[in-house]
Amino acid sequence: MASSARSSGPRASYLRGERIGRYEVIGRLGKGGMAAVYAVRHRGVGDFEKTLALKVILPHLVEEQSYLTMFLDEIRIISRIEHPNVVQILDAGEHRGAPFMVMPLLRGRTLAACRDRGAAPALLAGWLAEVGQGLHGAHETRDHDGTWLEIVHRDVSASNVFVAADGLARILDFGIAAAVGRTTSTRHGELKGRFSMMAPEVVTRHVAIDRRADVWSLGVLVWESVTGARLFRGDNEAETLWRVLNATVPPLPDHVPSAVREAVEDALVREVADRAPTTLPLAAALEAWAEADGGGVDARAAWMSATFDDLDGPAALEPEPPDEAGSVAQLADRSEVTGGTARRRILLGMAAMGALAGVGAGGWLATQVAPEAPPNAHSPPPPPSEATAVVPEPTPAAATVEAAVEPARVEAAVIDAETVGDESAEDEPTTAPDASPPASPPAGARRRRRRSTASRRAGRAPSRLLDSPYSTQ
């Protein structure tokens, strides 16, 4: 692959009418830190024509072995999963040395966007039930020879669930998923995923990670979707990790069916051996709630159509670059991406060690300083620390180029791999909370952390390390 990339070279951007393999480019839907996604057209015999989404790795990462193997691992893992609640890969190939994957062009929004628009609890329960079913399907997946792949998603969140116009929820982004035979592996001291959704054993690594880590993350997602509050997220990464390991989980409010409350409690048990072994019990309880309160798939599809009036329009495409030279200029950020990622891994490793040290010191500090009241669940997310300094170039928000694409309005159908500790504002629940978030770490420790990071945070705008290439929010 490397020799092919050197001889012809992958492109930084493709214009309308150009081809990526056998697919004709209609326009670019978006670009993240690892890949770009295009709306493409595939034609065949008998006037066959299909509009699809194509995700191709960015050219400056083709020679970066860790990113290349991560992208290929994602292709391999998703291609093995066959479940209606998991986004599918229809084709994969290589163009000018750059691998790509082809997926359905979905119309809809992320679960986070649906929560923001005030979807009723029964509708949310229906989508969350499908998330549990999709995760179970992934967990049970076997390779062609019958080998159990032991897939663990490791990044379950509201922005990694896509709700399509048909009312179904589909799980996205297996870029950092664990699986048997995966080429890339998480190095010692490295944390991948959203800290506030991580299971405790993912942080401590005191036991092997298995599907029960996704059971925990689903429990967090359900708790936050029902209450409208963040369960473990703190003012910074260290505080968030401390809360994941130590904070008490408040019970869900009484209006939630008892079967759902009990299933969430079973999912949020810190001792892995005592946690629910699969996502099915929680999925079953959520499905029963949805069906009892009018949250079936037809009702969900009707709500999507009534709430988002642009689902049948043309796809929102990014403006085309003025010329190829301008597109190739994007290659200049190669050293910043790779170097920044290395710096981020070091800093996040330090944050994790600090949080673990706080487990032992927390008890003593609690006897010396009275704890502060928990932060307001609706307060805006804090600016990122120095560890989040490297971000992709923002996608232009102004004028979009409309093309005759049907189906349309694509959002977040794939999220780039290695979303390291990223806490997207899109994941923030906005409904009024019925339960209080758990207590924060001791006040003295929090004040010391604020003083040590205040100078670095001053004047820094919120940012994300890797955005979804499909994101149009």
C-alpha positions as CSV (number, residue, x, y, z in Angstrom):
1,M,0.0,0.0,0.0
2,A,2.8,2.4,0.8
3,S,4.4,2.0,-2.6
4,S,1.1,2.7,-4.3
5,A,0.6,5.8,-2.2
6,R,4.0,7.1,-3.2
7,S,3.6,6.4,-6.9
8,S,0.2,8.1,-7.4
9,G,-0.5,9.7,-4.1
10,P,-3.9,10.0,-2.3
11,R,-5.8,13.3,-2.8
12,A,-6.5,15.8,0.0
13,S,-9.9,16.5,-1.5
14,Y,-12.1,15.2,-4.3
15,L,-14.4,17.4,-6.4
16,R,-17.8,16.8,-7.8
17,G,-17.6,14.4,-10.8
18,E,-14.3,12.9,-9.8
19,R,-14.1,9.2,-8.9
20,I,-13.0,7.3,-5.8
21,G,-12.7,3.8,-7.1
22,R,-15.9,3.0,-8.9
23,Y,-17.9,5.7,-7.1
24,E,-18.6,9.2,-8.5
25,V,-18.2,12.0,-6.1
26,I,-21.3,14.2,-5.5
27,G,-19.7,16.4,-2.8
28,R,-18.0,16.3,0.6
29,L,-20.3,15.9,3.6
30,G,-17.6,16.6,6.1
31,K,-14.1,16.0,7.4
32,G,-12.8,15.0,10.8
33,G,-9.3,14.5,12.2
34,M,-8.9,11.1,10.6
35,A,-11.1,10.8,7.5
36,A,-13.3,12.7,5.1
37,V,-16.8,11.5,4.1
38,Y,-18.3,12.1,0.7
39,A,-21.7,11.6,-0.9
40,V,-21.1,9.4,-3.9
41,R,-23.1,7.8,-6.7
42,H,-22.8,4.2,-7.9
43,R,-24.2,3.3,-11.2
44,G,-24.7,-0.1,-12.7
45,V,-26.5,-2.2,-15.3
46,G,-30.1,-1.4,-16.2
47,D,-30.0,2.3,-15.1
48,F,-29.2,1.2,-11.6
49,E,-28.2,4.1,-9.5
50,K,-27.6,4.4,-5.7
51,T,-26.4,7.3,-3.6
52,L,-24.1,6.3,-0.8
53,A,-21.7,7.6,1.8
54,L,-17.9,7.0,1.3
55,K,-15.4,7.5,4.1
56,V,-11.7,7.7,3.1
57,I,-8.7,8.2,5.3
58,L,-7.0,11.5,5.1
59,P,-3.9,11.4,2.8
60,H,-1.3,12.5,5.5
61,L,-2.3,9.6,7.7
62,V,-1.8,6.9,5.0
63,E,1.9,6.6,6.0
64,E,1.1,6.7,9.7
65,Q,0.9,3.0,10.5
66,S,-1.1,3.3,13.7
67,Y,-3.9,5.4,12.0
68,L,-3.9,3.2,8.9
69,T,-4.3,0.0,10.9
70,M,-6.9,1.6,13.1
71,F,-9.0,2.5,10.0
72,L,-8.5,-1.0,8.5
73,D,-9.5,-2.6,11.8
74,E,-12.7,-0.5,11.8
75,I,-13.6,-1.8,8.3
76,R,-12.9,-5.4,9.4
77,I,-14.9,-5.2,12.6
78,I,-18.0,-3.5,11.2
79,S,-18.1,-5.7,8.2
80,R,-18.5,-8.7,10.5
81,I,-21.5,-7.3,12.4
82,E,-24.9,-7.9,10.8
83,H,-27.6,-6.3,12.9
84,P,-30.3,-3.7,12.0
85,N,-29.2,-1.5,14.9
86,V,-25.6,-1.2,13.8
87,V,-24.5,0.9,10.8
88,Q,-23.4,-1.3,7.9
89,I,-20.4,-1.3,5.6
90,L,-21.5,-2.1,2.0
91,D,-18.1,-2.1,0.3
92,A,-14.5,-1.3,1.0
93,G,-11.5,-0.6,-1.3
94,E,-8.4,1.4,-1.9
95,H,-7.9,4.4,-4.1
96,R,-4.5,5.9,-4.7
97,G,-3.1,4.1,-1.7
98,A,-5.9,5.3,0.7
99,P,-8.4,2.8,2.0
100,F,-12.1,3.7,2.0
101,M,-15.4,2.2,3.2
102,V,-18.8,2.7,1.7
103,M,-22.0,2.9,3.9
104,P,-25.7,3.7,3.4
105,L,-26.4,7.4,3.1
106,L,-28.7,7.8,6.1
107,R,-31.2,10.6,6.8
108,G,-31.7,11.7,10.4
109,R,-30.0,13.0,13.5
110,T,-27.9,11.7,16.4
111,L,-29.6,10.6,19.6
112,A,-28.0,13.7,21.2
113,A,-29.8,15.9,18.8
114,C,-33.1,14.1,19.4
115,R,-32.7,14.6,23.1
116,D,-32.0,18.3,22.6
117,R,-35.3,18.6,20.7
118,G,-37.3,17.3,23.6
119,A,-38.1,13.7,22.5
120,A,-40.5,12.1,25.0
121,P,-39.2,9.5,27.4
122,A,-41.0,6.7,25.7
123,L,-39.3,7.6,22.4
124,L,-35.9,7.8,24.0
125,A,-36.6,4.4,25.7
126,G,-37.3,2.9,22.3
127,W,-34.1,4.1,20.8
128,L,-32.1,3.2,23.8
129,A,-33.6,-0.3,23.7
130,E,-32.3,-0.6,20.1
131,V,-28.9,0.5,21.3
132,G,-28.8,-2.3,23.8
133,Q,-29.9,-4.8,21.1
134,G,-27.3,-3.6,18.7
135,L,-24.6,-3.8,21.2
136,H,-25.6,-7.3,22.1
137,G,-25.5,-8.2,18.4
138,A,-22.0,-6.8,18.1
139,H,-20.9,-8.6,21.3
140,E,-22.1,-11.9,19.9
141,T,-20.5,-11.5,16.5
142,R,-18.3,-14.3,15.2
143,D,-15.8,-14.4,12.3
144,H,-16.3,-16.4,9.1
145,D,-14.6,-19.4,10.7
146,G,-16.8,-19.3,13.8
147,T,-14.3,-17.5,16.1
148,W,-16.0,-15.4,18.6
149,L,-14.6,-11.9,18.0
150,E,-15.4,-10.6,21.6
151,I,-16.1,-7.1,20.2
152,V,-16.4,-4.3,22.8
153,H,-17.5,-0.9,21.4
154,R,-15.8,1.2,24.2
155,D,-17.3,4.5,23.1
156,V,-21.0,4.2,23.6
157,S,-22.5,7.8,23.8
158,A,-25.4,9.8,22.5
159,S,-23.4,11.2,19.6
160,N,-22.4,7.7,18.5
161,V,-26.1,6.7,18.1
162,F,-27.8,7.7,14.8
163,V,-31.6,8.0,14.7
164,A,-32.7,7.6,11.1
165,A,-35.9,8.9,9.5
166,D,-37.4,5.4,9.6
167,G,-37.4,5.6,13.4
168,L,-34.6,3.1,14.0
169,A,-31.5,3.8,16.0
170,R,-28.1,2.6,14.7
171,I,-24.8,2.4,16.6
172,L,-21.9,4.2,14.9
173,D,-18.1,4.4,15.2
174,F,-16.3,1.2,16.0
175,G,-13.0,2.9,15.5
176,I,-11.7,2.2,19.0
177,A,-13.6,-1.1,19.5
178,A,-11.7,-4.0,21.0
179,A,-11.9,-7.3,19.1
180,V,-10.0,-10.6,18.6
181,G,-7.4,-10.1,15.9
182,R,-7.4,-6.3,16.0
183,T,-4.1,-5.1,14.7
184,T,-3.9,-1.9,16.8
185,S,-4.0,-2.1,20.6
186,T,-4.2,0.4,23.5
187,R,-0.8,1.0,25.0
188,H,-0.1,1.0,28.7
189,G,-1.3,4.3,30.3
190,E,-3.4,5.2,27.3
191,L,-7.2,5.8,27.6
192,K,-9.5,5.9,24.6
193,G,-13.0,7.0,24.7
194,R,-15.2,9.5,26.6
195,F,-14.1,9.5,30.2
196,S,-17.6,10.2,31.6
197,M,-18.9,7.1,29.8
198,M,-16.1,4.8,30.7
199,A,-16.5,1.8,33.0
200,P,-14.3,1.8,36.1
201,E,-12.3,-1.2,34.9
202,V,-11.4,0.6,31.7
203,V,-9.7,3.3,33.8
204,T,-8.0,1.0,36.3
205,R,-7.2,-1.9,34.0
206,H,-7.4,-4.2,37.0
207,V,-9.3,-6.8,35.0
208,A,-9.6,-7.7,31.3
209,I,-12.1,-5.5,29.4
210,D,-15.1,-7.3,28.0
211,R,-18.7,-6.6,26.9
212,R,-19.6,-5.6,30.5
213,A,-17.8,-2.3,29.9
214,D,-20.4,-1.5,27.3
215,V,-23.1,-2.6,29.7
216,W,-21.9,0.1,32.1
217,S,-21.8,2.7,29.3
218,L,-25.3,1.9,28.3
219,G,-26.4,2.3,31.9
220,V,-24.8,5.7,32.0
221,L,-26.4,6.7,28.7
222,V,-29.9,5.6,29.9
223,W,-29.4,7.4,33.3
224,E,-28.4,10.7,31.5
225,S,-31.1,10.5,28.9
226,V,-33.9,10.0,31.5
227,T,-32.7,12.6,34.0
228,G,-31.2,15.2,31.6
229,A,-28.2,15.5,33.9
230,R,-24.6,14.3,33.5
231,L,-23.8,11.4,35.8
232,F,-20.0,11.5,36.2
233,R,-18.7,14.4,34.2
234,G,-16.7,16.9,36.2
235,D,-14.9,20.2,35.6
236,N,-11.9,18.4,34.1
237,E,-10.6,14.9,33.1
238,A,-9.1,14.1,36.5
239,E,-12.4,15.0,38.4
240,T,-14.4,13.0,35.9
241,L,-12.3,9.9,36.4
242,W,-12.5,10.4,40.2
243,R,-16.3,10.4,40.0
244,V,-16.4,7.3,37.7
245,L,-14.4,5.4,40.3
246,N,-16.0,6.8,43.5
247,A,-19.2,8.8,43.1
248,T,-22.5,7.4,44.3
249,V,-25.1,6.9,41.5
250,P,-28.4,8.5,42.5
251,P,-31.5,6.4,41.8
252,L,-33.7,7.2,38.8
253,P,-36.9,9.1,39.5
254,D,-40.1,7.3,40.4
255,H,-41.9,7.9,37.1
256,V,-39.4,5.5,35.4
257,P,-40.7,2.0,35.4
258,S,-39.3,-0.1,38.2
259,A,-37.9,-2.7,35.7
260,V,-35.9,0.0,34.0
261,R,-34.6,1.4,37.4
262,E,-33.5,-2.0,38.5
263,A,-31.9,-2.8,35.2
264,V,-29.9,0.5,35.3
265,E,-28.8,-0.3,38.8
266,D,-27.6,-3.7,37.7
267,A,-25.7,-2.1,34.8
268,L,-24.0,0.5,37.0
269,V,-22.3,-1.9,39.5
270,R,-18.6,-1.1,39.8
271,E,-17.6,-4.7,40.6
272,V,-17.5,-6.3,37.2
273,A,-18.4,-9.8,38.4
274,D,-21.6,-8.5,40.0
275,R,-22.7,-6.3,37.0
276,A,-25.3,-7.4,34.5
277,P,-23.5,-9.8,32.0
278,T,-25.2,-8.5,28.9
279,T,-27.1,-5.5,27.6
280,L,-30.3,-7.6,27.0
281,P,-32.0,-7.2,30.4
282,L,-31.8,-3.4,30.1
283,A,-32.8,-3.4,26.5
284,A,-35.9,-5.6,27.3
285,A,-37.0,-3.3,30.1
286,L,-36.6,-0.2,27.9
287,E,-38.5,-1.8,25.0
288,A,-41.4,-2.7,27.4
289,W,-41.5,0.9,28.6
290,A,-41.5,2.3,25.0
291,E,-44.3,0.0,23.9
292,A,-46.4,0.7,27.0
293,D,-46.2,4.5,26.6
294,G,-46.5,4.8,22.8
295,G,-42.8,4.8,21.8
296,G,-43.0,2.2,19.1
297,V,-41.0,2.5,15.9
298,D,-43.9,4.1,13.9
299,A,-44.3,6.8,16.6
300,R,-40.6,7.4,16.5
301,A,-40.6,7.8,12.7
302,A,-43.5,10.1,12.9
303,W,-41.8,12.3,15.5
304,M,-38.6,12.5,13.4
305,S,-40.6,13.6,10.4
306,A,-42.6,16.2,12.4
307,T,-39.5,17.5,14.2
308,F,-36.9,17.7,11.5
309,D,-38.5,19.1,8.3
310,D,-35.4,18.8,6.1
311,L,-35.0,15.0,6.1
312,D,-36.4,14.8,2.6
313,G,-34.4,17.6,1.1
314,P,-31.0,17.6,-0.7
315,A,-27.9,16.7,1.2
316,A,-26.0,19.6,2.8
317,L,-22.6,19.5,1.2
318,E,-19.5,21.5,2.0
319,P,-18.3,24.1,-0.5
320,E,-15.8,22.8,-2.9
321,P,-12.2,24.0,-2.4
322,P,-11.2,26.8,-4.9
323,D,-8.4,24.7,-6.4
324,E,-6.4,21.6,-5.8
325,A,-3.4,23.5,-4.5
326,G,-5.6,24.8,-1.7
327,S,-6.7,21.3,-0.9
328,V,-3.2,19.9,-0.9
329,A,-2.2,22.7,1.5
330,Q,-4.1,20.8,4.2
331,L,-1.2,18.3,4.2
332,A,0.9,20.8,6.2
333,D,-0.8,19.9,9.4
334,R,0.7,16.4,9.5
335,S,3.3,17.1,12.2
336,E,0.7,18.9,14.4
337,V,-1.7,16.0,14.2
338,T,0.7,13.3,15.0
339,G,2.8,15.3,17.6
340,G,-0.3,16.7,19.3
341,T,-1.8,13.2,19.6
342,A,1.4,12.0,21.3
343,R,1.3,14.9,23.7
344,R,-2.4,14.3,24.4
345,R,-1.7,10.6,25.3
346,I,1.0,11.7,27.8
347,L,-1.2,14.3,29.4
348,L,-4.2,12.0,29.6
349,G,-2.0,9.3,31.2
350,M,-0.9,11.7,33.8
351,A,-4.6,12.7,34.5
352,A,-5.5,9.1,34.9
353,M,-2.7,8.4,37.4
354,G,-3.7,11.5,39.3
355,A,-7.3,10.4,39.5
356,L,-6.3,6.9,40.7
357,A,-4.1,8.5,43.4
358,G,-7.1,10.6,44.4
359,V,-8.9,7.3,45.2
360,G,-6.6,6.7,48.1
361,A,-6.2,10.3,49.2
362,G,-9.9,11.2,48.8
363,G,-11.0,9.6,52.1
364,W,-8.5,11.6,54.1
365,L,-9.3,14.8,52.3
366,A,-13.0,14.3,52.9
367,T,-12.4,14.3,56.7
368,Q,-10.5,17.6,56.4
369,V,-12.6,19.7,54.0
370,A,-16.4,19.8,53.6
371,P,-17.5,18.7,50.1
372,E,-18.8,21.3,47.7
373,A,-22.3,21.1,46.2
374,P,-22.4,19.3,42.9
375,P,-22.0,21.4,39.8
376,N,-25.1,22.6,38.0
377,A,-26.2,19.9,35.5
378,H,-27.1,22.6,33.0
379,S,-23.9,24.7,33.3
380,P,-21.9,24.9,30.0
381,P,-19.1,22.4,29.6
382,P,-15.7,23.7,30.7
383,P,-13.1,24.9,28.2
384,P,-10.7,22.1,27.3
385,S,-7.4,21.7,29.0
386,E,-4.0,21.9,27.3
387,A,-4.5,18.2,26.3
388,T,-7.1,19.2,23.8
389,A,-5.1,21.8,22.0
390,V,-4.8,20.0,18.7
391,V,-8.1,20.1,16.7
392,P,-9.0,19.6,13.1
393,E,-9.5,22.7,11.0
394,P,-13.2,23.7,11.5
395,T,-15.7,22.9,8.8
396,P,-17.1,26.1,7.2
397,A,-20.5,26.8,8.6
398,A,-21.6,29.2,5.9
399,A,-23.1,28.5,2.5
400,T,-23.6,24.9,1.6
401,V,-23.8,23.5,-1.9
402,E,-27.1,21.6,-2.5
403,A,-27.0,18.6,-4.8
404,A,-29.8,16.4,-6.0
405,V,-29.1,13.7,-3.4
406,E,-31.9,11.4,-2.2
407,P,-32.1,10.4,0.6
408,A,-30.7,13.5,2.3
409,R,-29.6,15.3,5.4
410,V,-26.8,13.2,6.7
411,E,-25.4,13.6,10.2
412,A,-22.9,11.6,12.2
413,A,-23.1,8.3,10.4
414,V,-19.4,7.7,11.2
415,I,-17.3,9.3,13.8
416,D,-13.5,9.2,13.5
417,A,-11.5,6.7,15.5
418,E,-9.5,7.5,18.6
419,T,-11.8,10.1,20.2
420,V,-9.5,10.3,23.1
421,G,-11.3,11.6,26.2
422,D,-13.4,13.9,23.9
423,E,-16.5,15.2,25.7
424,S,-18.7,16.6,22.9
425,A,-21.2,19.3,23.8
426,E,-23.6,17.4,21.6
427,D,-23.7,14.7,24.3
428,E,-25.1,17.2,26.9
429,P,-28.6,16.3,27.9
430,T,-30.9,19.3,28.0
431,T,-34.1,18.1,29.5
432,A,-34.9,19.1,33.1
433,P,-33.2,16.7,35.5
434,D,-35.2,14.6,38.0
435,A,-32.2,13.3,39.8
436,S,-29.1,15.1,41.2
437,P,-25.7,14.2,39.8
438,P,-23.4,12.4,42.3
439,A,-21.1,14.3,44.6
440,S,-17.9,15.7,43.4
441,P,-14.4,14.9,44.8
442,P,-13.3,16.7,48.0
443,A,-13.4,20.5,47.7
444,G,-9.8,21.0,48.6
445,A,-8.6,18.8,45.8
446,R,-10.9,20.5,43.3
447,R,-9.6,24.0,44.3
448,R,-6.0,22.9,43.9
449,R,-6.8,21.5,40.5
450,R,-8.6,24.7,39.4
451,R,-5.6,26.8,40.5
452,S,-3.1,24.6,38.7
453,T,-5.1,24.8,35.4
454,A,-6.6,28.2,35.5
455,S,-3.8,29.9,33.6
456,R,-3.9,27.3,30.8
457,R,-7.7,27.6,30.5
458,A,-7.8,31.4,30.3
459,G,-9.2,32.6,27.0
460,R,-9.3,29.1,25.4
461,A,-12.4,28.4,23.3
462,P,-14.2,25.0,23.6
463,S,-13.0,22.6,20.9
464,R,-13.1,18.9,20.0
465,L,-10.2,16.7,19.1
466,L,-12.1,14.9,16.3
467,D,-15.5,15.9,15.0
468,S,-17.9,13.6,13.2
469,P,-17.4,14.0,9.4
470,Y,-21.1,13.8,9.0
471,S,-21.9,16.4,11.7
472,T,-23.9,19.3,10.3
473,Q,-25.0,20.7,13.7
